[in-house]
Amino acid sequence: MAGVVVPRLGLEFLHVVRTLDWQEPLKLDLFPYQEDQRDAVRESVATLRALDE
């Protein structure tokens, strides 16, 4: 799930994206070896959206 390993970096990334008024899609760099890939993407998107609020 996005932001799990180093939460501070995830928050910093979102801060910079917002500061730059970034309008392009965000890309996730995930390696879900033991999880269902679709579930991992859904959870990561939900986490990023929650952090962005």
N, CA and C atoms as an extended XYZ file, in Angstrom:
159
Properties=species:S:1:pos:R:3:atomname:S:1:resname:S:1:resid:I:1 pbc="F F F"
N         0.843       -1.166        0.000 N   MET     1
C         0.000        0.000        0.000 CA  MET     1
C         0.896        1.240        0.000 C   MET     1
N         0.521        2.228       -0.764 N   ALA     2
C         1.319        3.450       -0.875 CA  ALA     2
C         1.478        4.131        0.473 C   ALA     2
N         2.696        4.584        0.747 N   GLY     3
C         2.956        5.329        1.970 CA  GLY     3
C         3.176        4.502        3.215 C   GLY     3
N         3.202        3.188        3.088 N   VAL     4
C         3.321        2.335        4.272 CA  VAL     4
C         4.765        2.241        4.754 C   VAL     4
N         5.704        2.103        3.852 N   VAL     5
C         7.092        1.884        4.248 CA  VAL     5
C         7.663        3.140        4.910 C   VAL     5
N         7.499        4.283        4.281 N   VAL     6
C         7.997        5.542        4.833 CA  VAL     6
C         6.885        6.589        4.701 C   VAL     6
N         5.981        6.635        5.680 N   PRO     7
C         4.838        7.558        5.588 CA  PRO     7
C         5.239        9.023        5.395 C   PRO     7
N         6.335        9.437        6.015 N   ARG     8
C         6.779       10.830        5.886 CA  ARG     8
C         7.039       11.190        4.433 C   ARG     8
N         7.634       10.265        3.667 N   LEU     9
C         7.917       10.530        2.257 CA  LEU     9
C         6.629       10.647        1.450 C   LEU     9
N         5.631        9.855        1.792 N   GLY    10
C         4.344        9.957        1.112 CA  GLY    10
C         3.691       11.304        1.355 C   GLY    10
N         3.740       11.762        2.596 N   LEU    11
C         3.175       13.073        2.930 CA  LEU    11
C         3.961       14.196        2.263 C   LEU    11
N         5.275       14.060        2.257 N   GLU    12
C         6.111       15.074        1.597 CA  GLU    12
C         5.813       15.125        0.105 C   GLU    12
N         5.665       13.973       -0.520 N   PHE    13
C         5.342       13.907       -1.944 CA  PHE    13
C         4.026       14.623       -2.228 C   PHE    13
N         3.001       14.338       -1.433 N   LEU    14
C         1.706       14.984       -1.640 CA  LEU    14
C         1.791       16.493       -1.423 C   LEU    14
N         2.604       16.906       -0.458 N   HIS    15
C         2.786       18.339       -0.219 CA  HIS    15
C         3.407       19.014       -1.446 C   HIS    15
N         4.450       18.417       -1.993 N   VAL    16
C         5.120       18.995       -3.158 CA  VAL    16
C         4.176       19.011       -4.357 C   VAL    16
N         3.452       17.943       -4.571 N   VAL    17
C         2.506       17.880       -5.688 CA  VAL    17
C         1.471       18.994       -5.565 C   VAL    17
N         0.962       19.194       -4.369 N   ARG    18
C        -0.040       20.245       -4.148 CA  ARG    18
C         0.592       21.632       -4.317 C   ARG    18
N         1.805       21.825       -3.813 N   THR    19
C         2.496       23.104       -3.935 CA  THR    19
C         2.725       23.477       -5.398 C   THR    19
N         3.048       22.485       -6.204 N   LEU    20
C         3.295       22.722       -7.635 CA  LEU    20
C         2.007       22.845       -8.437 C   LEU    20
N         0.865       22.633       -7.780 N   ASP    21
C        -0.432       22.631       -8.462 CA  ASP    21
C        -0.444       21.616       -9.615 C   ASP    21
N         0.098       20.450       -9.330 N   TRP    22
C         0.214       19.365      -10.305 CA  TRP    22
C        -1.173       18.933      -10.768 C   TRP    22
N        -1.393       18.869      -12.075 N   GLN    23
C        -2.689       18.517      -12.633 CA  GLN    23
C        -2.681       17.177      -13.378 C   GLN    23
N        -1.521       16.593      -13.540 N   GLU    24
C        -1.399       15.326      -14.266 CA  GLU    24
C        -1.700       14.154      -13.335 C   GLU    24
N        -1.979       12.984      -13.910 N   PRO    25
C        -2.224       11.808      -13.063 CA  PRO    25
C        -0.992       11.451      -12.227 C   PRO    25
N        -1.239       10.902      -11.049 N   LEU    26
C        -0.161       10.398      -10.210 CA  LEU    26
C         0.040        8.917      -10.511 C   LEU    26
N         1.267        8.479      -10.504 N   LYS    27
C         1.585        7.072      -10.776 CA  LYS    27
C         1.994        6.390       -9.481 C   LYS    27
N         1.571        5.150       -9.320 N   LEU    28
C         1.949        4.365       -8.147 CA  LEU    28
C         3.016        3.350       -8.532 C   LEU    28
N         4.022        3.228       -7.691 N   ASP    29
C         5.089        2.261       -7.892 CA  ASP    29
C         4.899        1.174       -6.840 C   ASP    29
N         4.162        0.133       -7.200 N   LEU    30
C         3.797       -0.920       -6.252 CA  LEU    30
C         4.401       -2.255       -6.656 C   LEU    30
N         4.707       -3.064       -5.648 N   PHE    31
C         5.210       -4.413       -5.879 CA  PHE    31
C         4.462       -5.384       -4.970 C   PHE    31
N         3.173       -5.608       -5.232 N   PRO    32
C         2.385       -6.494       -4.358 CA  PRO    32
C         2.617       -7.972       -4.701 C   PRO    32
N         3.618       -8.553       -4.066 N   TYR    33
C         3.969       -9.938       -4.371 CA  TYR    33
C         2.985      -10.933       -3.763 C   TYR    33
N         2.576      -10.694       -2.528 N   GLN    34
C         1.728      -11.664       -1.843 CA  GLN    34
C         0.273      -11.237       -1.788 C   GLN    34
N        -0.014      -10.006       -2.180 N   GLU    35
C        -1.385       -9.505       -2.139 CA  GLU    35
C        -1.999       -9.557       -3.538 C   GLU    35
N        -3.303       -9.477       -3.573 N   ASP    36
C        -3.983       -9.343       -4.853 CA  ASP    36
C        -3.636       -7.966       -5.417 C   ASP    36
N        -3.173       -7.910       -6.657 N   GLN    37
C        -2.709       -6.655       -7.241 CA  GLN    37
C        -3.813       -5.601       -7.291 C   GLN    37
N        -5.012       -6.007       -7.646 N   ARG    38
C        -6.120       -5.044       -7.727 CA  ARG    38
C        -6.443       -4.457       -6.358 C   ARG    38
N        -6.459       -5.306       -5.348 N   ASP    39
C        -6.726       -4.825       -3.988 CA  ASP    39
C        -5.639       -3.862       -3.525 C   ASP    39
N        -4.396       -4.163       -3.862 N   ALA    40
C        -3.281       -3.297       -3.465 CA  ALA    40
C        -3.418       -1.915       -4.099 C   ALA    40
N        -3.823       -1.868       -5.357 N   VAL    41
C        -4.005       -0.582       -6.029 CA  VAL    41
C        -5.163        0.180       -5.395 C   VAL    41
N        -6.281       -0.507       -5.153 N   ARG    42
C        -7.437        0.152       -4.535 CA  ARG    42
C        -7.078        0.732       -3.162 C   ARG    42
N        -6.399       -0.052       -2.357 N   GLU    43
C        -6.012        0.408       -1.023 CA  GLU    43
C        -5.036        1.578       -1.100 C   GLU    43
N        -4.114        1.531       -2.048 N   SER    44
C        -3.142        2.610       -2.199 CA  SER    44
C        -3.817        3.905       -2.637 C   SER    44
N        -4.739        3.816       -3.565 N   VAL    45
C        -5.468        5.010       -4.006 CA  VAL    45
C        -6.270        5.587       -2.844 C   VAL    45
N        -6.919        4.723       -2.086 N   ALA    46
C        -7.695        5.192       -0.933 CA  ALA    46
C        -6.791        5.860        0.100 C   ALA    46
N        -5.615        5.294        0.336 N   THR    47
C        -4.669        5.875        1.286 CA  THR    47
C        -4.196        7.243        0.819 C   THR    47
N        -3.820        7.363       -0.460 N   LEU    48
C        -3.372        8.651       -0.983 CA  LEU    48
C        -4.478        9.691       -0.911 C   LEU    48
N        -5.680        9.302       -1.205 N   ARG    49
C        -6.804       10.250       -1.129 CA  ARG    49
C        -7.028       10.700        0.314 C   ARG    49
N        -6.934        9.770        1.253 N   ALA    50
C        -7.120       10.123        2.666 CA  ALA    50
C        -5.992       11.057        3.138 C   ALA    50
N        -4.769       10.796        2.729 N   LEU    51
C        -3.643       11.646        3.114 CA  LEU    51
C        -3.743       13.028        2.482 C   LEU    51
N        -4.382       13.096        1.336 N   ASP    52
C        -4.489       14.360        0.606 CA  ASP    52
C        -5.569       15.277        1.162 C   ASP    52
N        -6.410       14.767        2.044 N   GLU    53
C        -7.497       15.596        2.606 CA  GLU    53
C        -6.980       16.553        3.644 C   GLU    53
